[in-house]
């Protein structure tokens, strides 16, 4: 059985017990989380979310990309979200390669040189990356200063969140 077939079977069981049809669309906690797509991170579990509590935006590296910002702006302006958590994590795969080495590897293995993605947005320092993402969100002209933005690093070995220094974050804003 394929992984997709297993997921579909699990969905059938979930649907039989589903009782959240009337959950209101805006996030109940007025919270947006931007985090990594890494399968070791389970935002609902590690942050105590239930259905409808928060908007979770995931991508490789937990980055405030243009698409993440698009979703964040919609969540804030149309659905009332007022706080943003940016969560990176220890042992992140984005720390293990550079844009150039991955591009060379992909070109060698496929023989293709596409225009997109233009870059993979790799980074070499978790704290510096969290600060960059917080600054990117805070400095966007469509995100008011009243939106609280805080950055964290999740330790995949301990299950703990550690906040990146607010003073250092503000220095980058």
Sine and cosine of phi, psi and omega as CSV:
sin_phi,cos_phi,sin_psi,cos_psi,sin_omega,cos_omega
0.00,0.00,0.69,-0.72,-0.01,-1.00
-0.97,0.24,0.27,-0.96,0.05,-1.00
-0.88,0.48,-0.60,0.80,0.03,-1.00
-0.92,0.40,-0.66,0.75,0.04,-1.00
-0.89,0.46,-0.65,0.76,0.06,-1.00
-0.88,0.47,-0.67,0.74,0.01,-1.00
-0.90,0.44,-0.65,0.76,0.03,-1.00
-0.90,0.43,-0.63,0.78,0.04,-1.00
-0.90,0.44,-0.67,0.74,0.05,-1.00
-0.90,0.44,-0.62,0.79,0.02,-1.00
-0.90,0.43,-0.60,0.80,0.03,-1.00
-0.88,0.48,-0.68,0.73,0.04,-1.00
-0.91,0.41,-0.66,0.75,0.02,-1.00
-0.87,0.49,-0.72,0.69,-0.05,-1.00
-0.88,0.47,-0.55,0.83,0.01,-1.00
-0.89,0.45,-0.53,0.85,-0.03,-1.00
-0.98,-0.18,0.00,1.00,-0.12,-0.99
-0.89,0.46,0.79,-0.61,0.00,-1.00
-0.67,-0.74,0.46,0.89,-0.06,-1.00
-0.91,-0.42,0.48,0.88,-0.05,-1.00
-0.90,0.43,-0.39,0.92,-0.07,-1.00
-0.97,-0.24,0.28,0.96,0.04,-1.00
-0.93,0.38,0.74,-0.67,-0.03,-1.00
-0.95,0.32,0.58,-0.81,-0.12,-0.99
-0.89,0.45,-0.74,0.67,-0.03,-1.00
-0.88,0.48,0.51,-0.86,0.00,-1.00
-0.92,0.39,0.84,-0.55,-0.07,-1.00
-0.83,0.55,-0.63,0.77,0.00,-1.00
-1.00,0.05,0.01,1.00,-0.02,-1.00
0.83,0.56,0.65,0.76,-0.11,-0.99
-0.83,-0.56,0.64,-0.77,0.12,-0.99
-0.88,-0.48,0.72,-0.69,0.07,-1.00
-0.89,-0.46,0.80,-0.61,0.16,-0.99
-0.95,-0.32,0.87,-0.50,-0.05,-1.00
-0.56,-0.83,0.08,-1.00,-0.06,-1.00
-0.97,0.23,0.40,-0.92,0.04,-1.00
-0.99,0.17,-0.07,1.00,-0.05,-1.00
-0.76,0.65,0.75,-0.66,-0.09,-1.00
-0.94,0.34,-0.18,0.98,0.06,-1.00
-0.99,0.16,-0.19,0.98,0.02,-1.00
-0.99,-0.15,0.85,-0.53,0.03,-1.00
-0.86,-0.51,1.00,0.10,-0.12,-0.99
-0.78,0.62,-0.67,0.75,-0.01,-1.00
-0.86,0.51,-0.67,0.74,-0.02,-1.00
-0.97,0.26,-0.74,0.67,-0.11,-0.99
-0.96,0.29,-0.31,0.95,-0.01,-1.00
-0.91,-0.41,0.03,1.00,0.07,-1.00
0.94,0.33,0.58,0.82,-0.01,-1.00
-1.00,0.06,0.56,-0.83,0.23,-0.97
-0.93,-0.36,0.03,-1.00,0.02,-1.00
-0.86,0.50,0.76,-0.64,0.05,-1.00
1.00,0.03,0.01,1.00,-0.06,-1.00
-0.97,0.24,-0.64,0.77,-0.14,-0.99
-0.45,-0.89,0.35,-0.94,0.17,-0.99
-1.00,-0.06,0.76,-0.65,0.01,-1.00
-0.88,-0.48,0.84,-0.53,0.01,-1.00
-0.93,-0.36,0.85,-0.53,-0.07,-1.00
-0.84,-0.54,0.64,-0.77,0.12,-0.99
-0.36,-0.93,0.16,-0.99,0.00,-1.00
-0.89,0.46,0.90,-0.43,0.04,-1.00
0.99,-0.12,-0.16,0.99,-0.03,-1.00
0.90,0.44,0.78,0.62,-0.14,-0.99
-0.97,-0.22,0.53,-0.85,0.09,-1.00
-1.00,0.09,0.92,0.40,0.02,-1.00
-0.95,0.32,0.13,-0.99,0.06,-1.00
-0.83,0.55,-0.65,0.76,-0.02,-1.00
-0.94,0.34,-0.63,0.78,0.06,-1.00
-0.90,0.44,-0.67,0.75,0.04,-1.00
-0.89,0.45,-0.64,0.77,0.06,-1.00
-0.83,0.55,-0.76,0.65,0.00,-1.00
-0.91,0.41,-0.65,0.76,0.00,-1.00
-0.89,0.46,-0.70,0.71,0.00,-1.00
-0.89,0.46,-0.69,0.72,0.05,-1.00
-0.89,0.45,-0.70,0.71,-0.01,-1.00
-0.87,0.49,-0.67,0.74,-0.01,-1.00
-0.95,0.31,-0.83,0.56,-0.15,-0.99
-0.96,0.27,-0.54,0.84,-0.06,-1.00
-0.97,-0.25,-0.35,0.94,-0.10,-0.99
-0.81,-0.58,0.08,1.00,0.18,-0.98
0.99,0.11,0.14,0.99,0.03,-1.00
-0.90,0.45,0.66,-0.75,-0.11,-0.99
-0.80,-0.60,-0.09,1.00,0.00,-1.00
-0.69,-0.72,0.51,-0.86,0.00,-1.00
-0.76,-0.65,0.77,-0.63,0.16,-0.99
-0.94,-0.33,0.78,-0.62,0.11,-0.99
-0.94,-0.33,0.84,-0.54,-0.08,-1.00
-0.83,-0.56,0.90,-0.43,0.21,-0.98
-0.98,-0.19,0.00,-1.00,-0.04,-1.00
-0.50,-0.87,0.39,-0.92,0.06,-1.00
-0.91,0.42,0.38,-0.93,0.07,-1.00
0.85,0.52,0.59,0.80,-0.02,-1.00
-0.98,0.20,0.70,-0.72,0.02,-1.00
-0.88,0.48,-0.44,0.90,-0.01,-1.00
-0.91,0.41,-0.27,0.96,0.04,-1.00
-0.99,0.10,-0.11,0.99,-0.17,-0.98
-0.99,-0.16,-0.01,1.00,0.00,-1.00
-0.45,-0.89,0.17,-0.98,0.11,-0.99
-0.91,-0.42,0.27,-0.96,0.05,-1.00
-0.82,0.58,-0.72,0.69,-0.09,-1.00
-0.91,0.41,-0.68,0.73,-0.01,-1.00
-0.92,0.40,-0.62,0.78,0.03,-1.00
-0.93,0.37,-0.68,0.73,0.02,-1.00
-0.86,0.51,-0.71,0.71,0.02,-1.00
-0.89,0.46,-0.69,0.73,0.01,-1.00
-0.88,0.48,-0.71,0.71,-0.01,-1.00
-0.92,0.40,-0.65,0.76,0.03,-1.00
-0.90,0.43,-0.65,0.76,0.00,-1.00
-0.92,0.39,-0.63,0.78,-0.07,-1.00
-0.99,0.15,-0.42,0.91,-0.06,-1.00
-0.94,-0.35,-0.38,0.92,-0.07,-1.00
0.97,0.25,0.12,0.99,-0.04,-1.00
-0.94,-0.33,0.48,-0.88,0.06,-1.00
-0.75,-0.66,0.98,0.21,-0.03,-1.00
-0.96,0.27,0.30,-0.96,0.03,-1.00
-0.98,0.18,-0.41,0.91,-0.07,-1.00
-0.78,-0.62,0.69,-0.72,0.01,1.00
-0.97,0.24,0.57,-0.82,0.00,-1.00
-0.93,0.36,-0.53,0.85,0.07,-1.00
-0.42,-0.91,0.25,-0.97,-0.05,-1.00
-0.97,-0.25,-0.10,1.00,0.09,-1.00
0.88,0.48,0.68,0.73,0.04,-1.00
-0.93,0.36,0.26,-0.96,0.02,-1.00
-0.51,-0.86,0.33,-0.95,-0.05,-1.00
-0.90,-0.44,-0.07,1.00,-0.07,-1.00
-0.63,-0.78,0.89,-0.46,-0.06,-1.00
-0.87,0.48,-0.78,0.62,-0.04,-1.00
-0.88,0.48,-0.69,0.73,0.02,-1.00
-0.89,0.46,-0.62,0.79,0.02,-1.00
-0.92,0.40,-0.69,0.72,0.04,-1.00
-0.86,0.51,-0.72,0.69,0.02,-1.00
-0.86,0.51,-0.66,0.75,0.02,-1.00
-0.89,0.46,-0.69,0.73,-0.04,-1.00
-0.93,0.37,-0.66,0.75,0.05,-1.00
-0.88,0.48,-0.72,0.70,0.00,-1.00
-0.89,0.46,-0.62,0.78,0.01,-1.00
-0.89,0.46,-0.68,0.73,0.03,-1.00
-0.93,0.38,-0.75,0.66,-0.05,-1.00
-0.88,0.47,-0.51,0.86,-0.09,-1.00
-1.00,-0.01,-0.06,1.00,-0.02,-1.00
-0.95,0.32,0.76,-0.65,-0.08,-1.00
-0.91,0.41,-0.30,0.95,0.02,-1.00
-1.00,-0.10,0.06,1.00,0.06,-1.00
-0.92,-0.39,0.96,-0.30,-0.08,-1.00
-0.90,0.44,0.43,-0.90,0.02,-1.00
-0.89,0.46,-0.32,0.95,0.02,-1.00
-0.95,0.33,-0.29,0.96,0.04,-1.00
-0.97,0.26,0.85,-0.53,0.00,-1.00
-0.98,0.17,0.77,-0.63,-0.02,-1.00
-0.79,-0.61,0.84,-0.54,0.01,-1.00
-0.72,-0.69,0.53,-0.85,-0.05,-1.00
-0.89,-0.45,0.54,-0.84,-0.10,-1.00
-0.62,-0.79,0.36,-0.93,0.18,-0.98
-0.86,-0.52,0.81,-0.58,0.02,-1.00
-1.00,-0.05,0.78,-0.62,0.03,-1.00
-1.00,0.01,0.94,-0.35,-0.08,-1.00
-0.94,0.35,-0.26,0.97,0.02,-1.00
-1.00,0.03,-0.49,0.87,-0.07,-1.00
-0.94,-0.33,-0.30,0.95,-0.05,-1.00
0.98,0.21,0.25,0.97,-0.09,-1.00
-0.97,-0.23,0.56,-0.83,0.15,-0.99
-0.99,-0.14,0.70,-0.71,0.07,-1.00
-0.82,-0.57,0.82,-0.58,-0.04,-1.00
-0.97,0.26,0.66,-0.75,0.10,-0.99
-0.99,0.17,0.72,-0.69,-0.09,-1.00
-0.67,0.74,0.82,-0.57,0.00,-1.00
-0.89,0.45,-0.62,0.78,0.00,-1.00
-0.88,0.47,-0.68,0.73,0.02,-1.00
-0.92,0.40,-0.60,0.80,0.03,-1.00
-0.90,0.44,-0.70,0.71,-0.03,-1.00
-0.91,0.41,-0.55,0.84,0.00,-1.00
-0.90,0.44,-0.42,0.91,-0.02,-1.00
-1.00,-0.03,-0.21,0.98,-0.07,-1.00
-0.96,0.29,0.00,0.00,0.00,0.00
